[in-house]
Amino acid sequence: MRHSWGAAGLAAALALAATGCNPFASRSLGERVWRDRCASCHGIDARGNTPRYMGNPYADLTDGLWRNEGDPDSVAEVVRNGVFGEMPANDDLTREEMAALLTWLYGLRGEEP
């Protein structure tokens, strides 16, 4: 059976091809890192409302209750080293990725890093 895409379908396919088939190309680096590394546990909105981490007082990153001081250097250290038994280390992030991630996270909190 042969399918007809029509003009709209063809336009969508060409648009995906033009972006390298990456439907998330317009997202910032910080958002892409967040979604890839953090959102499954902390949630897209950083509130920690995920099945695995509901009730964990440190999963909500928007409420001001931090495992450490909450300053960018301390947060970066936790992201890089992880938390034993709770959060994996992300020691392979580049400086650019870490800076973008922190900017995204603090933006979710309505703050600047």
Helices and strands as residue ranges (DSSP letters): H 6-18, H 29-33, I 34-38, H 39-42, H 72-81, H 95-108
